[in-house]
Amino acid sequence: MATSFENSVRRRGRNEDLEELMIEDARDMKPRRSLESFHWDLWLLMTLQNWIFDFGRPIAALMIPEELFPMHLPSVGDYFHMMYNLITPFCILKLFERSHTKTSSTFRNICVIIFVMGASIHLVGDSVNHRLVKLGYKLHLSVRDNPMMQSLQPRGLVESFVLLYNYDEIIGHLMWYIPFFLCLFLYYTGCFLNDQPHERVRPTFSWWMLTIVSGIYYWYLVTEGQIFTVYFITFVFMLGYMVYKKTTRNSQLDINGLFLLYSFALTLALVLLWVMYLWNDEALRAKYPGLLYIPEPWSYYTLYLKEN
């Protein structure tokens, strides 16, 4: 009877050990599957909303008949901007949740809060700016050099529009883009894995197409937002961090990190081509003096493409 009891205990012990091993194997398999996946849902959502709600908002604001959205009410572009301000921080927070390494939640939340505040400041300034364009405002000229501002009375109102420009193009952009690129870099630092070939995913044709579309958007973001310095510093840190992880930890970028890195690399190539194309443009040179000469696409539009 004692022997029967001991055998029962041994069997139960072996079964418990087997269950523990199965649980440990399951835990090991779950992160491995997640490491092998490209976040199609988040990157596709983020890319589409970037093109529709950010790049598309000034186009929609100019093309939709004014009767549907009177000048004293928010335009369709403003509603696009509101959607961008909601979807982008959501995507960023979800990306952080899927990162292989966790950063300080307090720091992440502060970055997202500043990002939302800066984008909201820009929303107001950009909304007024697009209404000025419909009235004849020239984006390739400075505020004081615009003909409609030179005839504005009393003259003190011009300084109010300069303040609005500073909120729109300087304060809003810095508070918007610095935390945005900082969040992308923080996520990028969590995209490194040990050099294990069975965990690597090969880029597909659809992955390359999404990377190209994303890189073109970031070209627009960098040039129109006049944030080349912020972007370039982020890109350099990304390259430096990749070299550091490769040489010291023998780590490789996963498919999501490669998506960010290649998108930013394409952005740099497009910015250089854009600057070379407009290098000798005297009219744009007058608005963008200095060595760091990167004209805004919408300034180019109002100067050469918009019908007077």
C-alpha positions in Angstrom: 0.0 0.0 0.0 2.9 2.3 0.8 4.4 1.4 -2.6 1.2 2.3 -4.4 1.1 5.6 -2.6 4.7 6.4 -3.5 4.1 5.5 -7.2 1.1 7.8 -7.2 3.2 10.6 -5.8 5.9 10.0 -8.3 3.4 10.1 -11.2 1.8 13.2 -9.9 5.2 14.8 -9.6 6.2 13.8 -13.1 2.9 15.2 -14.4 3.4 18.5 -12.6 6.9 18.7 -13.9 5.6 18.0 -17.4 2.9 20.7 -17.1 5.5 23.2 -15.9 7.7 22.4 -18.9 4.8 22.8 -21.2 4.0 26.2 -19.7 7.6 27.3 -20.0 7.7 26.2 -23.6 4.5 28.1 -24.3 5.9 31.2 -22.7 9.0 30.9 -24.8 7.0 30.4 -28.0 4.7 33.4 -27.5 7.4 36.1 -27.6 9.2 34.3 -30.4 6.0 34.5 -32.6 5.7 38.2 -31.7 9.3 38.8 -32.6 8.8 37.4 -36.1 5.8 39.6 -37.0 5.6 42.9 -38.8 3.1 45.2 -37.2 1.0 45.5 -40.4 -2.1 46.8 -38.6 -0.3 49.8 -36.8 2.1 50.7 -39.6 -0.6 50.6 -42.3 -3.0 52.6 -40.2 -0.3 55.1 -39.4 0.8 55.5 -43.0 -2.7 55.8 -44.4 -3.8 58.4 -41.8 -0.5 60.3 -42.4 -1.3 60.6 -46.0 -5.0 61.3 -45.6 -5.3 63.4 -42.5 -1.9 65.2 -42.6 -0.8 65.5 -46.3 -4.4 65.5 -47.5 -5.9 68.1 -45.1 -4.7 71.3 -46.9 -5.7 69.7 -50.3 -9.2 69.0 -48.9 -9.4 72.4 -47.4 -8.7 74.1 -50.8 -10.8 71.8 -52.9 -14.0 71.5 -50.9 -16.5 74.2 -51.9 -16.5 77.1 -49.4 -20.3 76.9 -49.2 -20.0 73.6 -47.3 -17.5 74.9 -44.8 -17.8 78.7 -44.4 -14.8 80.8 -43.5 -16.0 81.4 -39.9 -16.3 77.6 -39.2 -13.8 74.8 -39.1 -12.9 73.5 -42.6 -12.7 69.9 -43.7 -8.9 70.2 -43.3 -9.4 71.1 -39.6 -11.4 68.0 -39.0 -8.7 66.0 -40.8 -6.2 67.6 -38.4 -8.3 66.6 -35.4 -8.4 63.0 -36.6 -4.6 63.0 -37.0 -4.2 64.4 -33.5 -6.2 61.4 -32.2 -4.9 58.5 -34.3 -1.2 59.3 -34.3 -0.7 59.2 -30.5 -2.9 56.1 -30.4 -0.6 54.3 -32.9 2.5 55.5 -31.0 1.2 54.1 -27.7 0.3 50.8 -29.3 3.8 50.6 -30.8 5.3 51.0 -27.4 3.2 48.2 -26.0 4.7 45.9 -28.7 8.3 46.9 -28.1 10.7 44.2 -27.1 12.1 46.5 -24.3 10.1 48.8 -22.1 11.0 52.4 -21.5 9.8 54.7 -18.7 6.1 55.0 -19.0 6.3 58.5 -17.4 8.7 59.7 -20.1 6.6 58.2 -22.9 3.4 59.8 -21.6 5.1 63.2 -21.3 6.3 63.0 -24.9 2.9 62.0 -26.1 1.2 64.8 -24.1 3.6 67.4 -25.5 3.1 66.0 -29.0 -0.7 66.4 -28.8 -0.4 69.9 -27.4 2.0 71.0 -30.2 -0.2 69.4 -32.9 -3.2 71.2 -31.4 -1.5 74.6 -31.4 -0.6 73.9 -35.0 -4.2 73.0 -35.9 -5.4 76.5 -34.9 -2.6 78.4 -36.7 -2.8 76.2 -39.8 -6.6 76.7 -40.0 -6.3 80.5 -40.2 -3.3 80.2 -42.5 -5.3 78.2 -45.1 -8.0 80.8 -45.0 -5.5 83.5 -45.8 -4.3 81.5 -48.8 -7.8 81.5 -50.2 -7.8 85.3 -49.8 -4.5 85.7 -51.7 -1.8 85.1 -49.1 1.5 84.0 -50.6 3.2 81.3 -48.7 6.5 81.8 -50.5 6.7 85.3 -48.9 7.2 86.2 -45.3 4.3 87.6 -43.3 5.4 91.2 -43.5 6.3 91.0 -47.2 2.9 89.7 -48.3 0.9 92.3 -50.3 -2.2 91.8 -48.3 -0.3 92.4 -45.0 1.3 95.6 -46.4 -2.1 97.1 -47.0 -3.5 96.0 -43.7 -4.7 98.7 -41.2 -4.0 99.3 -38.4 -0.4 98.2 -38.8 -0.4 96.5 -35.4 -2.5 93.8 -36.8 0.5 92.6 -38.9 2.3 91.8 -35.7 -0.6 89.7 -34.6 -0.3 87.6 -37.8 3.4 87.3 -37.2 2.6 85.9 -33.7 0.1 83.5 -35.3 2.9 82.4 -37.7 5.3 81.8 -34.9 2.7 79.6 -33.1 1.9 77.8 -36.3 5.4 77.3 -37.9 7.8 77.5 -34.9 6.3 76.7 -31.5 3.7 74.3 -32.8 6.2 72.5 -35.0 8.8 72.1 -32.3 6.3 70.8 -29.8 4.8 68.5 -32.4 7.8 67.1 -34.1 10.5 66.8 -31.4 8.4 64.5 -29.2 7.1 62.7 -32.3 10.6 61.8 -33.5 11.7 61.1 -30.0 8.9 58.6 -29.6 9.9 56.9 -32.9 13.5 56.7 -31.7 12.5 55.2 -28.3 10.5 52.6 -30.1 13.3 51.9 -32.5 15.7 51.2 -29.6 13.4 48.3 -28.7 13.6 46.7 -32.2 16.8 44.8 -31.7 17.1 41.1 -31.3 19.9 38.6 -30.8 21.5 37.5 -34.1 19.4 34.3 -34.6 18.6 33.6 -38.2 15.4 31.6 -37.5 13.8 34.7 -35.9 14.5 37.0 -38.9 11.7 37.9 -41.3 12.5 38.7 -45.0 11.0 41.9 -46.4 8.2 41.2 -48.9 7.1 43.2 -51.9 4.2 44.7 -50.0 6.6 45.6 -47.1 8.9 47.5 -49.6 6.0 49.3 -51.1 4.8 50.5 -47.7 8.3 51.5 -46.8 8.5 53.7 -50.0 5.1 55.3 -49.3 6.2 56.0 -45.7 9.5 57.5 -46.8 7.8 59.8 -49.3 5.5 61.0 -46.5 8.4 61.7 -44.2 10.0 63.8 -47.0 6.9 65.9 -47.0 6.8 66.1 -43.2 10.5 67.2 -43.1 10.3 69.8 -45.8 6.9 71.3 -45.1 7.4 71.2 -41.3 10.9 72.7 -41.7 12.3 70.1 -39.2 15.3 68.8 -41.1 17.5 69.3 -38.1 15.2 67.3 -35.8 14.8 64.5 -38.4 18.5 64.3 -39.3 19.6 64.1 -35.6 17.1 61.3 -35.1 18.4 59.5 -38.2 22.0 59.8 -37.1 21.2 58.5 -33.6 19.4 55.6 -35.2 22.4 54.7 -37.3 24.7 55.1 -34.3 22.6 53.0 -32.1 22.4 50.3 -34.7 26.2 50.2 -35.0 26.5 50.1 -31.2 24.1 47.2 -30.8 25.8 45.3 -33.6 29.3 45.7 -32.3 28.7 45.4 -28.6 25.7 43.1 -28.3 25.7 41.3 -31.6 22.1 42.3 -32.1 20.2 42.8 -35.3 17.2 45.0 -36.2 13.9 43.3 -36.5 11.6 43.9 -39.4 9.8 46.8 -37.7 13.1 48.6 -37.0 14.2 48.1 -40.6 10.9 49.7 -41.7 11.7 52.8 -39.8 15.4 52.9 -40.8 14.8 52.4 -44.5 11.9 54.9 -44.5 14.2 57.6 -43.0 17.0 56.7 -45.4 14.7 57.2 -48.4 13.5 60.5 -46.8 17.1 61.8 -46.7 17.6 60.9 -50.4 14.4 62.7 -51.4 15.3 65.8 -49.4 18.7 66.0 -51.1 17.0 65.7 -54.5 14.5 68.4 -53.6 17.1 70.8 -52.5 19.2 70.2 -55.6 16.2 70.8 -57.8 15.4 74.2 -56.2 19.0 75.2 -55.3 19.1 78.2 -57.7 15.5 79.4 -57.2 15.9 83.1 -56.4 12.3 83.6 -55.2 12.5 80.7 -52.7 16.0 81.6 -51.7 14.6 85.0 -50.5 12.3 83.2 -48.0 14.7 80.5 -47.0 18.1 82.2 -46.6 21.2 80.6 -45.1 23.0 77.4 -45.6 20.1 75.1 -44.5 18.0 75.8 -47.5 14.9 73.4 -47.7 11.9 75.0 -49.3 8.4 74.0 -48.3 6.3 72.2 -50.9 3.3 74.4 -50.3 5.5 77.5 -50.9 6.5 76.0 -54.2 2.8 75.3 -55.0 1.7 78.9 -54.4 4.6 80.3 -56.3 4.5 78.1 -59.5 1.4 75.8 -59.5 -1.5 77.8 -58.0 -3.5 79.7 -60.5 -3.6 83.4 -59.7 
